[in-house]
Amino acid sequence: MMMMNYASILVLLSSTLSSSVDAFIATTPNQQQQRHVETSLNAGPNGSAMMPLRRGSTCALLTPFTESGDIDLRNLEQLLQMHVDQGTDNLCVLGTTAEAATMSMEEREIVLKKVVEIAKGKIPIMVGTGTINPTSVKAMTQQAIDLGADANLLVSPYYVKPPQRALVKLFTQTADMGLPVVLYNVPGRTNVDISDETLALCAEHDKIVAVKDATGDLSRVQSLRARLSGTKNADLLLYSGDDASTLDFILKGGDGCISVTANLAPKTMSEMVHAALDGDEEKARALNEPLLSLHNDLFVESNPIPCKWAAMKLGLINSAYCRLPLDAMDASHEPTIMAALQTAGLAELVID
């Protein structure tokens, strides 16, 4: 196998950077779907049990709370079993939709243990571990490894606006820990756009296996595919992080989505995504059409506020409680969400 020094990647991006770190092993495209722990530093016994991420529909799972703000483990177990039963391809837990920024490490452990108990070996488990402080990123990533995660979702640090060379360093050093990494590009929240060049450089690392693109710019699918074409990283998984444009994202070369809508309509989302992946555009559009209002209206307020209200109305969770700095949904939006549920064919499931 070819050996590629980490520092050589950074030099390509910035001639001013002279530091180097341990080399890592690059794989061939055919090996990417089955990457495990050849370069693992810290994955330990979990390495042999990791499930490769799949093409398809990934649910950005919400975290149910009680009215007092505690984690509702009974509701969480019910949600997880629903996704096992209804064909969700991957689970993304402890991300933005999960309100993970408000959780302690102890609470993260509680959630992860329940997720692993119900879903491990059935659905690949992706865990959000991104934040501003790299020390916290490392701690959360190691926790995810120790508790049995299959991958982690690593958002670019928000607010501080790091340069591209620093993103490469952070992403690849985290990947060195041995857990497969999904890079998360959401400039609308982080105020930094991970460039195609940076993504392509990071994809040289055998543990960086996917990208979640929430830019809403469909041209990025093709531009990144073009940059990766003919390289050993051409099969990097590309997930849409924008429900409203997911179908077109896939038709332009994407591999699936990480979806908020999938919290409410997991079976339809999975069927729609797979129809698109199979090239059946007519079927995919027919399945997606009733979901269009949900794709858009679940963001009338900050996510996951509307999604949790809708999930409560559908009887999926007992409470729509969101922790501060979020809040319960403004009552003025209730008719909008109810109309979207009706259009999606979910109105008969609504509990008064």
C-alpha positions in Angstrom: 0.0 0.0 0.0 1.0 3.6 -0.6 2.0 5.5 2.6 1.1 9.2 2.7 2.6 11.5 5.3 0.0 13.7 6.9 2.3 16.8 6.6 2.4 16.3 2.8 -1.3 17.0 2.7 -0.9 20.2 4.6 2.0 21.4 2.5 -0.2 21.1 -0.6 -2.7 23.5 1.1 -0.3 25.9 2.7 3.4 26.4 2.1 3.7 28.0 5.4 2.9 24.9 7.4 6.0 22.7 8.3 4.7 20.4 11.0 4.3 16.7 10.4 2.5 13.8 12.1 2.3 10.1 11.7 1.7 8.7 8.3 -1.5 7.0 7.4 -2.5 4.3 5.0 -4.5 5.0 1.9 -6.9 2.4 0.6 -8.2 1.6 -2.9 -11.7 2.6 -3.9 -13.0 -0.9 -3.6 -11.9 -1.1 0.0 -13.5 2.1 1.1 -16.9 0.6 1.9 -15.2 -1.9 4.2 -12.6 0.3 6.0 -11.9 -0.8 9.5 -9.0 -0.1 11.8 -5.7 -0.6 9.9 -4.6 2.9 11.0 -6.5 2.9 14.4 -4.7 4.3 17.4 -7.6 4.1 19.9 -10.4 2.1 18.4 -9.6 -1.0 20.6 -12.0 -4.0 20.6 -14.8 -2.0 18.9 -12.8 -1.9 15.6 -13.8 -5.4 14.5 -17.5 -4.7 15.2 -17.8 -1.6 13.1 -20.5 -1.6 10.4 -19.6 0.4 7.3 -21.9 3.3 6.5 -24.5 2.7 3.8 -25.8 4.7 0.9 -29.4 5.7 1.6 -31.4 7.5 4.2 -29.8 8.5 7.5 -32.0 9.9 10.3 -30.6 12.8 12.2 -32.3 11.5 15.4 -33.9 13.9 17.9 -33.4 13.3 21.6 -36.7 13.0 23.5 -36.9 14.8 26.8 -39.4 14.7 29.6 -41.2 17.9 30.6 -38.6 18.4 33.3 -35.8 18.2 30.7 -34.5 14.7 31.5 -33.7 12.2 28.7 -36.7 10.0 28.1 -35.1 6.6 27.6 -38.4 4.8 27.0 -39.3 7.2 24.1 -35.7 6.9 22.8 -36.0 3.1 22.7 -39.3 3.4 20.8 -37.8 5.7 18.2 -34.8 3.5 17.7 -36.9 0.4 17.2 -39.0 2.3 14.7 -36.0 3.0 12.6 -34.8 -0.6 12.8 -38.3 -1.7 11.7 -38.9 0.8 8.9 -35.6 0.6 7.0 -33.6 3.6 8.0 -30.1 2.9 6.5 -27.9 4.8 9.1 -28.5 6.6 12.4 -27.0 10.0 13.2 -27.2 10.6 16.9 -26.0 13.4 19.2 -26.0 15.9 16.4 -27.7 19.3 16.1 -31.2 17.8 15.8 -30.4 15.8 19.1 -29.6 19.1 21.0 -26.3 17.5 21.8 -24.7 20.9 22.6 -26.8 21.0 25.8 -25.7 17.5 27.0 -23.0 16.5 29.5 -20.6 13.7 28.8 -22.6 11.6 31.3 -25.8 12.2 29.3 -24.1 11.4 26.0 -23.1 8.1 27.6 -26.7 7.3 28.6 -27.9 8.0 25.1 -25.1 6.1 23.3 -25.6 3.1 25.5 -29.3 2.9 24.7 -28.6 3.4 20.9 -26.0 0.7 20.9 -28.3 -1.6 22.9 -31.1 -1.3 20.4 -29.4 -0.7 17.0 -25.8 -2.0 17.1 -25.3 -4.5 14.3 -28.6 -3.6 12.7 -28.0 0.0 11.6 -24.7 1.8 11.4 -24.4 4.3 14.2 -22.9 7.7 13.5 -22.2 10.0 16.5 -21.8 13.8 16.4 -18.5 14.7 18.0 -17.8 18.1 16.6 -17.4 21.3 18.5 -14.9 24.3 18.8 -12.5 22.8 21.3 -10.3 20.0 19.8 -9.8 18.5 23.3 -13.6 18.1 23.6 -13.7 16.6 20.1 -11.1 14.0 21.1 -12.9 13.1 24.3 -16.3 12.7 22.6 -14.8 10.7 19.8 -13.0 8.4 22.2 -16.3 8.0 24.1 -18.1 7.1 20.9 -15.4 4.5 20.1 -15.5 3.0 23.6 -19.3 2.7 23.6 -19.5 1.0 20.1 -20.2 3.7 17.5 -19.5 2.9 13.8 -18.6 6.4 12.7 -18.5 10.0 13.9 -19.9 13.2 12.3 -17.4 16.0 12.6 -18.6 19.5 11.9 -16.2 22.3 11.2 -15.6 24.4 14.4 -18.2 27.1 14.5 -17.8 30.8 15.3 -14.0 30.9 15.2 -13.7 30.7 11.4 -10.6 28.5 11.1 -8.5 28.6 8.0 -8.7 25.6 5.6 -5.2 24.3 6.6 -6.4 24.1 10.2 -9.5 22.2 9.2 -7.3 19.6 7.5 -5.3 19.2 10.6 -8.3 18.9 12.9 -10.1 16.4 10.6 -7.2 14.2 9.9 -6.0 14.1 13.5 -9.4 13.1 14.6 -9.5 10.4 11.9 -6.2 9.1 13.3 -8.1 7.9 16.3 -9.5 5.1 14.1 -13.3 5.8 14.0 -14.5 6.4 10.4 -15.3 10.2 10.0 -18.1 12.0 8.2 -17.1 15.6 7.6 -20.0 18.0 8.0 -20.1 21.2 5.9 -22.8 23.6 7.1 -21.5 27.1 6.5 -24.9 28.6 7.4 -24.3 27.6 11.0 -20.5 27.5 11.3 -19.6 30.6 9.1 -16.9 28.6 7.4 -17.2 26.6 4.1 -15.1 23.5 3.8 -13.7 23.8 0.3 -13.7 21.0 -2.3 -9.9 21.1 -2.2 -9.9 20.6 1.6 -12.4 17.8 1.3 -10.4 16.1 -1.4 -7.2 16.4 0.7 -8.9 15.0 3.7 -10.4 12.1 1.7 -6.8 10.9 1.3 -7.1 9.6 4.8 -8.5 6.1 4.9 -10.8 6.9 7.9 -12.5 9.9 6.3 -15.3 8.1 4.5 -18.1 10.6 3.8 -19.2 14.2 3.6 -22.5 15.7 4.8 -23.2 18.7 2.6 -25.7 21.2 4.0 -24.7 24.1 1.8 -27.8 23.7 -0.4 -25.6 24.2 -3.4 -26.3 21.3 -5.7 -23.3 22.2 -7.9 -21.0 21.1 -5.1 -21.9 17.4 -5.7 -20.6 17.5 -9.2 -17.6 19.7 -8.5 -16.4 17.4 -5.7 -17.1 14.3 -7.7 -15.0 15.8 -10.5 -12.1 16.6 -8.2 -12.2 13.0 -6.8 -12.7 11.3 -10.2 -9.9 8.9 -11.1 -8.5 8.9 -7.6 -8.5 6.2 -5.0 -11.1 8.3 -3.1 -13.7 8.5 -5.9 -16.2 6.5 -3.8 -16.3 9.0 -0.9 -19.9 8.9 0.3 -21.7 12.2 -0.3 -24.8 12.8 1.9 -27.2 15.7 1.5 -27.8 17.6 4.7 -30.7 19.6 3.2 -34.0 17.7 3.0 -35.6 20.0 0.5 -32.8 19.4 -2.1 -32.0 15.8 -1.2 -33.7 14.2 -4.3 -31.9 16.4 -6.8 -28.6 16.0 -4.8 -28.8 12.2 -5.2 -29.8 12.5 -8.9 -26.7 14.6 -9.5 -24.4 11.9 -7.9 -25.0 11.9 -4.2 -25.3 8.8 -2.1 -28.1 9.7 0.2 -29.1 12.1 3.0 -28.8 12.9 6.7 -32.4 13.9 7.3 -34.6 15.6 9.8 -37.8 14.6 7.9 -36.8 10.9 8.5 -37.7 11.4 12.2 -41.4 11.5 11.1 -41.5 9.5 7.8 -38.5 7.1 7.9 -40.0 4.5 5.6 -41.0 6.9 2.9 -37.7 8.7 3.1 -35.8 5.5 2.7 -37.9 4.4 -0.2 -37.5 7.7 -1.9 -33.8 7.8 -1.5 -33.3 4.3 -2.8 -35.6 4.9 -5.8 -33.3 7.9 -6.7 -30.2 5.8 -6.1 -31.6 3.1 -8.4 -32.2 5.8 -11.1 -36.0 5.6 -10.9 -36.6 9.4 -10.9 -40.3 9.1 -11.5 -40.9 6.9 -8.5 -38.6 9.0 -6.4 -40.4 12.3 -7.2 -43.8 10.6 -6.6 -42.6 9.6 -3.1 -40.9 13.0 -2.4 -43.8 15.2 -3.5 -46.0 14.7 -0.4 -42.9 15.3 1.8 -42.0 18.7 0.3 -43.9 20.7 2.8 -42.4 18.8 5.7 -38.9 19.3 4.2 -39.4 23.1 4.3 -41.8 23.7 7.2 -39.8 21.7 9.8 -37.5 24.7 9.7 -40.1 27.5 10.3 -38.2 27.8 13.6 -34.8 26.5 14.6 -34.4 22.7 14.3 -35.5 20.6 16.1 -38.3 22.7 17.6 -40.9 22.0 14.9 -39.8 18.4 14.4 -40.2 17.6 18.1 -43.7 19.2 18.1 -44.7 17.1 15.1 -43.2 14.0 16.6 -45.3 14.6 19.7 -48.5 15.1 17.7 -47.7 11.7 15.9 -47.3 10.0 19.3 -43.7 9.2 18.7 -42.6 11.1 21.8 -44.5 12.3 24.9 -43.1 15.8 25.0 -41.9 18.4 22.6 -39.6 19.9 25.3 -36.5 21.6 24.0 -33.7 22.7 26.2 -32.6 26.3 26.4 -31.4 28.1 24.3 -34.2 26.6 22.3 -37.9 26.6 23.4 -41.3 25.2 22.7 -42.6 26.0 19.2 -44.6 29.2 18.9 -48.2 28.3 18.6 -48.6 30.4 15.5 -46.7 27.7 13.6 -49.0 24.8 14.6 -51.4 25.1 11.6 -48.4 25.1 9.2 -46.9 21.9 10.7 -50.3 20.2 10.8 -50.9 21.0 7.2 -47.5 19.6 6.3 -48.3 16.4 8.2 -51.6 16.1 6.3 -49.9 16.6 2.9 -47.4 13.9 3.9 -50.2 11.5 4.6 -49.5 11.4 8.3 -52.6 13.3 9.6 -54.5 10.1 10.5 -51.7 9.3 12.9 -52.0 12.6 14.8 -53.0 12.3 18.5 -55.3 15.0 19.7 
